Amino acid sequence: MALLVKEGVLKTVLRMAIPMLAGTFAMNAYNLTDTWFVSRLGTDALAAMSFTFPVVMLLGFVMRGLGTGAMTVVAHALGRGKQVTAARITTHAAFLSFGVSLILTVIGLFTIQPLFLRLGASGEVLFLTRQYMLIWYYGFVFWVLQMMFSDIIIGTGNTRAISFLMVGGTVLNFILDPVMIFGLWGFPKLGIRGAALATVISQTAVLAAEFYFIHKRYHLFLFVSHSRLRIISSWRRILRIGIPTVLSSVLTPLSAAVVINIVSGFGPAAVAAIGVASRIEMFAFMIPMTVGMSLVPFVAQNYGAGRIDRIRIVRKGAMFFALVFGCVIAGLFLIIARPLGLLFSSDPEVVNVLVRYIYVTCFGYGFLEVHRYAGFCLVGIHRPVASAFLNTIRVIVLMIPLVYFGSRIFGLYGIFYGRLFTDIVSAVIGIIWTGRVLKGILPSGSQADPAGK
């Protein structure tokens, strides 16, 4: 099932990325759909959704890090022609995800109140945030397994199937949102709780379909007796890549939480504006994200096959594409930022902050994608620690200090310029770093096999 090591680099990446465009749109539409319908409930409800965003993103990045670890090891095994090994690791990865998600659910349920108080939520906003997160946590395990199976399917190189499933889940969520939030068709009016419940139901439906594909179509799930030693061995291989990836990934939502905490000092309208802007930004990254989602399996399979030359080509091409696309999307957002803001809020203060945020940060979109692509390449060649360190520089060394001091010196708008400078500098570092790492790898194919015999 090694699909990514023979055809031309550009043809292979396009074959993976183009079908994922619809899936990526659907993935982003999940959040935007919830945000738009919840915005009809008022500014407090919109602010509550904004407070949930960094926490949901944090837990999502934790579990996506494990999924990336599993996908990388599975893709590497497929690149070396080891179907049974890939199936065993997929099965053990599901066990791992289930166990970790249950632990995080229990922790999350007991920490809702103190955590969001710490983030700056209070009064009615805190009450609404708690309503949303209670339901969201009860469905967390289904979301986690859905993400894990999604990553595995992407790792096979067949992005068309996962794109179809993601679109189906988004359509279902779009139908359920107004029904459950506003109480249509005889359903009780649940308000912000309805947004959470609609998301949980949609993700569970996608999970069921993904399991069918994993088991029946790709034969990557084994209903056999699994020895403890084999399970531990698989978990060790997954975690060798997964843990550094998790540590790297959680820095992004942690920085978002820090930013939200700083922004909360400027009032609920500012928090609501940043929350909406963060979701709008996802559409700026939608097309580059489809390329990024193709990079890890492409690099991992070619690393397993010893085709370092193909990895160098795809790195250079992807980064050039990110910079060009970033320029195009910045120009577009300068034109449509205000109409987008008015679509999500009628509060002039919310719209003004949102527009100024986009006007400043949009010039860094292409650079941010370059930084992400650098991390994906490092993970694919089994350098997850280097990828984690690269992200640490971006968040800890650059972003948090620049945002903090920017807010102290220049107020709210200083936060926006701190983010822009961070994106530019971290991209330059990523380009230099990945170039040096790949230059030192010989295309011998003699690297250790992390997928096992």
C-alpha positions in Angstrom: 0.0 0.0 0.0 3.0 2.3 -0.5 1.3 5.0 -2.7 3.7 7.9 -2.3 7.1 6.8 -3.4 6.9 6.1 -7.1 5.0 8.8 -9.1 6.4 12.3 -9.6 6.6 14.5 -6.6 4.2 17.3 -7.8 1.7 14.8 -9.1 1.7 12.8 -5.9 1.3 15.9 -3.7 -1.5 17.3 -5.9 -3.3 13.9 -5.9 -3.3 14.0 -2.1 -3.9 17.7 -1.6 -6.7 18.5 -4.0 -9.2 16.0 -2.6 -8.3 17.3 0.9 -9.4 20.8 0.0 -13.0 19.9 0.5 -12.1 18.1 3.7 -10.1 21.0 5.1 -12.9 23.4 4.3 -15.2 21.1 6.1 -12.9 20.8 9.1 -12.7 24.6 9.4 -16.4 25.0 8.8 -17.1 23.0 12.0 -15.8 25.8 14.1 -17.2 28.6 11.9 -20.6 27.0 11.8 -20.8 26.7 15.6 -19.5 30.3 16.0 -21.9 31.8 13.6 -25.0 30.2 15.1 -23.8 30.9 18.7 -23.2 34.5 17.7 -27.0 34.8 17.2 -27.3 34.3 21.0 -25.4 37.5 21.8 -21.9 38.8 22.7 -21.7 36.8 26.0 -22.3 33.5 24.2 -19.7 34.5 21.5 -17.2 35.4 24.2 -17.8 32.0 25.9 -17.1 30.2 22.6 -13.9 32.3 22.4 -12.8 31.1 25.8 -13.4 27.5 24.9 -11.2 27.7 21.8 -7.7 27.5 23.3 -8.8 24.6 25.6 -10.4 22.7 22.8 -7.4 23.4 20.6 -5.0 22.3 23.4 -6.6 18.9 23.9 -7.0 18.5 20.1 -3.3 19.2 19.6 -2.4 16.7 22.3 -4.4 13.9 20.7 -3.4 15.0 17.2 0.2 14.7 18.3 -0.4 11.0 19.1 -2.2 10.6 15.8 0.7 12.1 13.9 3.0 9.7 15.7 0.9 6.8 14.7 0.4 8.1 11.1 4.2 8.6 10.7 5.1 5.1 11.9 2.3 3.5 9.9 3.3 5.4 6.7 6.9 4.4 7.2 5.9 0.8 7.5 3.8 1.1 4.4 6.7 2.7 2.6 8.8 -0.4 3.4 6.0 -2.7 2.3 5.0 -4.0 5.8 1.2 -4.2 5.8 0.8 -6.4 8.8 3.1 -4.2 10.9 1.0 -1.2 9.8 -2.2 -2.9 10.8 -0.9 -3.9 14.2 0.3 -0.4 15.0 -3.0 1.1 13.9 -4.9 -1.2 16.3 -2.6 -0.5 19.2 -2.8 3.3 18.4 -6.6 3.0 18.9 -6.1 1.4 22.3 -3.7 4.2 23.3 -6.0 7.0 22.1 -9.0 5.5 24.0 -7.1 5.2 27.2 -5.6 8.7 27.1 -8.9 10.3 26.1 -10.7 8.8 29.1 -8.0 10.2 31.5 -8.2 13.6 30.0 -12.0 13.6 30.1 -12.0 13.0 33.9 -9.4 15.7 34.4 -11.3 18.1 32.2 -14.6 17.6 34.0 -13.1 18.4 37.4 -11.2 21.5 36.2 -13.7 23.5 34.1 -14.5 26.1 36.7 -11.0 26.9 38.0 -9.4 26.7 34.5 -11.7 29.2 32.8 -11.7 31.5 35.8 -7.9 31.5 35.4 -8.3 32.3 31.7 -10.4 35.4 32.6 -14.0 34.2 32.2 -16.5 35.4 34.8 -20.2 35.9 35.4 -22.6 34.9 32.6 -19.7 34.2 30.2 -18.3 31.6 32.7 -21.7 30.0 33.1 -22.1 29.6 29.3 -18.6 28.3 29.0 -19.2 25.6 31.6 -22.4 24.6 29.8 -20.6 24.1 26.5 -17.6 22.3 28.0 -19.6 19.8 30.0 -21.2 18.3 26.9 -18.0 18.6 24.9 -16.0 16.6 27.4 -18.6 13.8 27.5 -18.1 13.4 23.7 -14.3 13.8 23.8 -13.4 10.1 23.4 -15.4 9.9 20.1 -13.6 13.0 18.8 -10.2 11.5 19.7 -10.8 8.2 18.0 -12.2 10.0 15.0 -9.0 12.1 14.7 -6.8 9.0 15.1 -8.5 7.1 12.3 -8.5 10.2 10.2 -4.7 10.5 10.5 -4.2 6.8 9.7 -6.3 7.1 6.5 -4.3 10.1 5.4 -1.2 8.1 6.1 -2.2 5.5 3.5 -2.1 8.3 0.9 -5.8 8.0 0.1 -7.1 11.5 1.1 -10.2 11.3 -1.1 -12.0 9.0 1.4 -11.2 11.1 4.5 -12.2 14.3 2.7 -15.6 12.8 1.8 -16.2 11.8 5.5 -15.2 15.2 6.8 -17.6 16.9 4.4 -20.4 14.6 5.5 -19.7 15.4 9.2 -19.7 19.1 8.6 -23.0 18.9 6.7 -24.6 16.9 9.5 -23.2 19.5 12.1 -24.7 22.3 10.0 -28.1 20.7 10.0 -28.0 19.9 13.8 -26.7 23.2 15.0 -29.8 25.4 14.5 -32.1 22.5 15.5 -30.4 22.0 18.8 -29.4 25.6 19.6 -32.7 27.2 18.8 -35.1 24.3 19.3 -36.4 23.7 15.8 -38.8 20.9 14.8 -39.9 20.3 18.4 -36.4 19.8 19.7 -35.8 21.6 23.1 -33.9 24.9 22.8 -30.5 24.2 24.3 -28.6 27.4 23.4 -24.8 27.0 23.6 -25.2 23.4 24.8 -26.9 22.6 21.5 -23.7 23.6 19.6 -21.6 21.2 21.7 -24.1 18.4 21.3 -24.4 18.8 17.5 -20.6 18.6 17.2 -20.4 15.5 19.4 -23.1 13.7 17.3 -21.5 14.7 14.0 -18.1 13.5 15.1 -19.4 10.2 16.3 -21.1 9.5 13.0 -17.8 10.2 11.2 -16.0 7.9 13.6 -18.3 5.0 12.7 -17.7 5.5 9.0 -13.9 5.8 9.4 -13.8 2.6 11.3 -15.5 0.9 8.4 -12.9 2.2 6.0 -10.0 1.3 8.3 -11.1 -2.3 8.9 -12.9 -3.3 5.7 -11.2 -1.3 3.0 -7.6 -0.9 4.2 -7.4 -3.9 6.5 -5.6 -1.9 9.1 -7.4 -3.2 12.2 -6.7 -6.6 13.7 -9.3 -8.4 15.7 -6.8 -10.9 17.1 -5.2 -11.5 20.5 -2.6 -8.8 21.2 0.2 -9.6 23.5 1.2 -7.0 26.1 4.8 -6.9 24.8 3.6 -6.1 21.2 1.3 -3.4 22.5 4.0 -1.8 24.5 6.4 -2.1 21.6 3.9 -0.3 19.3 3.1 2.4 21.9 6.9 3.0 22.3 7.3 3.6 18.6 4.2 5.8 18.4 5.3 7.8 21.5 8.8 8.2 20.3 7.4 10.5 17.7 4.1 11.4 19.4 5.4 12.8 22.6 7.7 15.4 21.1 5.0 16.2 18.6 2.5 16.7 21.4 4.9 18.9 23.3 5.4 20.9 20.2 1.7 21.1 19.3 0.4 22.1 22.7 2.6 25.2 22.6 0.2 26.7 20.0 -3.0 26.5 22.1 -1.0 27.4 25.2 0.1 30.6 23.5 -3.5 31.1 22.3 -4.6 30.8 26.0 -1.9 33.3 27.0 -3.1 35.7 24.3 -6.7 35.3 25.3 -5.8 36.0 28.9 -3.9 39.2 27.9 -6.7 40.3 25.6 -9.4 39.7 28.3 -7.9 42.7 30.1 -9.3 44.8 27.2 -12.9 43.7 27.7 -15.3 41.0 26.4 -15.6 42.7 23.0 -11.9 42.2 22.4 -12.1 38.6 23.4 -15.0 38.0 21.1 -13.2 39.7 18.2 -10.0 37.6 18.6 -12.0 34.4 18.9 -13.9 35.1 15.7 -10.7 36.3 14.0 -9.0 33.0 14.9 -11.7 31.0 13.2 -11.7 33.3 10.1 -7.9 32.8 9.9 -8.5 29.1 9.4 -9.9 29.8 6.0 -6.8 31.8 5.2 -4.8 28.6 5.9 -7.3 26.2 4.3 -5.5 25.6 1.0 -1.9 25.6 2.5 -3.3 23.2 5.1 -4.2 20.7 2.4 -0.5 20.7 1.3 0.6 20.5 5.0 -1.6 17.5 5.7 0.1 15.7 2.7 3.6 16.4 3.8 4.0 14.1 6.8 2.8 10.9 5.1 4.7 11.8 1.9 7.9 12.5 3.7 7.5 9.5 6.0 6.8 7.0 3.2 9.7 8.4 1.1 12.0 8.3 4.2 11.1 4.6 4.7 11.9 4.0 1.0 15.2 6.0 1.2 14.1 8.7 -1.3 15.7 11.7 0.4 15.9 13.4 -3.0 12.1 13.5 -3.2 11.8 15.0 0.3 14.2 17.8 -0.6 12.1 18.6 -3.7 8.8 18.6 -1.8 10.2 20.8 1.0 11.4 23.5 -1.4 8.2 23.5 -3.4 5.9 23.5 -0.4 7.6 26.5 1.2 7.7 28.5 -2.0 4.0 27.8 -2.4 3.2 28.9 1.1 4.9 32.3 0.6 3.2 33.0 -2.7 -0.2 32.0 -1.4 0.3 34.1 1.8 0.8 37.2 -0.4 -2.4 36.5 -2.3 -4.5 35.8 0.8 -3.2 38.9 2.5 -4.4 41.1 -0.4 -7.8 39.4 -0.3 -8.2 39.8 3.4 -7.4 43.5 3.3 -10.5 43.9 1.1 -13.0 41.6 2.8 -12.0 41.9 6.5 -14.8 44.3 7.4 -17.6 42.4 5.6 -16.4 39.2 7.3 -16.5 41.0 10.7 -20.1 42.3 10.1 -21.1 38.7 9.2 -20.2 37.5 12.7 -21.1 40.5 14.9 -23.2 43.6 14.9 -21.2 45.1 17.7 -19.1 47.9 16.2 -16.4 47.5 18.9 -16.0 43.8 18.1 -15.9 44.4 14.3 -13.3 47.2 14.7 -10.9 45.1 16.8 -11.4 42.1 14.5 -10.6 44.2 11.3 -7.5 45.7 12.8 -6.3 42.3 13.9 -6.6 40.9 10.4 -5.1 44.0 8.8 -1.9 43.4 10.8 -1.5 39.7 11.1 -2.5 38.7 7.5 0.9 39.7 6.3 2.4 36.8 8.3 0.1 34.1 7.1 2.5 32.8 4.4 5.4 32.8 6.9 3.4 30.9 9.5 2.8 28.2 6.9 6.5 28.0 6.1 7.2 27.4 9.8 4.6 24.7 10.0 5.9 23.0 6.8 9.4 22.9 8.4 8.0 21.1 11.4 6.1 18.6 9.2 9.2 17.7 7.3 11.2 17.2 10.5 8.5 14.9 11.9 8.3 12.9 8.7 12.1 12.2 8.7 11.8 11.1 12.4 13.2 14.3 13.9 10.3 15.1 16.2 12.5 16.6 18.9 13.9 19.1 16.4 10.4 19.9 15.3 9.4 20.5 18.9 12.4 22.7 19.5 11.6 24.7 16.4 8.0 25.4 17.7 9.4 26.2 21.2 11.5 29.0 19.7 8.4 30.4 18.0 6.1 30.3 21.0 8.3 30.6 24.1 11.2 32.7 22.8 9.3 34.9 20.3 5.5 35.0 20.6 4.7 35.1 24.3 7.4 37.8 25.1 6.5 39.9 22.1 2.8 39.8 22.7 3.2 40.5 26.4 5.5 43.5 26.0 3.6 44.7 22.9 0.4 44.9 25.0 2.2 46.7 27.8 3.8 49.3 25.5 1.4 49.7 22.6 -1.9 48.3 24.1 -4.2 45.9 22.3 -2.7 46.6 18.9 0.8 45.7 20.2 -0.4 42.1 20.5 -1.1 42.0 16.8 2.3 43.3 15.7 4.0 40.9 18.1 2.2 38.0 16.4 3.3 39.3 12.9 7.0 39.6 13.9 6.9 36.1 15.4 5.6 34.5 12.2 8.2 36.1 10.0 11.2 35.3 12.2 10.1 31.7 12.9 9.7 31.0 9.2 13.3 32.1 8.5 14.6 29.8 11.2 12.5 26.9 9.9 13.9 27.3 6.3 17.5 27.3 7.5 17.1 24.5 10.0 15.3 22.0 7.7 17.8 22.8 4.9 20.7 21.9 7.1 19.1 18.7 8.5 18.2 17.3 5.0 21.7 18.2 3.7 23.2 15.9 6.2 21.0 12.8 5.4 22.4 10.4 2.8 19.8 8.8 0.5 21.0 5.3 1.4 17.8 4.0 2.9 19.9 2.5 5.7 18.2 4.5 8.5 16.7 2.5 11.4 13.2 1.2 10.9 11.0 2.6 13.6 8.1 0.6 12.5 9.7 -2.7 13.5 10.3 -5.9 11.7 
